[in-house]
Amino acid sequence: MAFALQSFFDPDTFTVSYVVSEQNGPHCVIIDSVLDYDPKSGRISTQSADKIIAYVKDHGLKVDWILETHVHADHVSASQYLKKTLGGQIALGEHVVAVQKVFKGLFHAEESFCVDGSQFDRLLCDGDSLQAGSLEIKTLHTPGHTPACVTYQIEEALFVGDTLFMPDFGTARCDFPGGDAHILYRSIQKILSFPDATRIFLCHDYAPGGRPYQWETTVGDQKTKNIHVNQTIDEKAFVTLRQERDAALEMPVLILPSVQINMRAGAFPPAEDNGVAYLKIPLDAL
């Protein structure tokens, strides 16, 4: 592995964030960061992001990119906080505009909220590449969980967001607005077309059966062991399985606060005339 990798696991949201840096240089990227949010009080805190900041500073790293794999529905992104503290540019897949259009209406966002992705510093198309010093980060559009999902390839490693989980937990749900199980299956086949030894790094793990938390697997393990999408399961069977499972799932605890912030690249809604920013809870909308 010609790059250095440090993972950060947030047990409250079961989210894994990554700092990927040059093996012998200062340049790095941050993938899928977490800003702590207490749904009982509405308070924001920065303990998770501060661990990343401490690591970056302790290792003398320079942040070039703060990357999101999608508009997360289960945790709040720390991208704006990290950018303000460490620098770097925030990037996400270009299809975030489809997500913004849906959720601007759902949350009745302010008229000035633009649905053109301009809140992000860079919108990425399938096949786009970014540089962080000697690191090349390639973008693969892998929708299905959401329209804007992307996978980042860094050398022989893939950072797949929520598209896949560990083989014993399966694959991402497809029942959010814009999700599609057929499309997810095809996106996963794109990932599984890489060599079997390709390393896959996940955004979440839920430790089914009480096993230790894990967030690294391989293409080969996914092809042979994934309970939802192994080589014996065709597209029709996958879609049936996925739709039946999704129908029984509850909404994520943090979907309403998370999406309102994450569709803004981690920024809060504008403060109202009393100086306070508010999140909205639409009733009977999901």
Secondary structure, 3 states (H helix, E strand, C coil): CCEEEEEEEECCCCEEEEEEEECCCCEEEEECCCEEEECCCCEEECHHHHHHHHHHHHCCCEEEEEECCCCCCCCECCHHHHHHHHCCEEEEECCHHHHHHHHHHHCCCCCCCCCCCCCCCEEECCCCEEEECCEEEEEEECCCCCCCCEEEEECCEEECCCCECCCCCCECCCCCCCCCHHHHHHHHHHHHCCCCCCEEECCECCCHHHCCCCCEEEHHHHHHHCCCCCCCCCHHHHHHHHHHHHHCCCCCCCHHHHHHHHCCCCCCCCCCCCCCCCCCCCCCCC
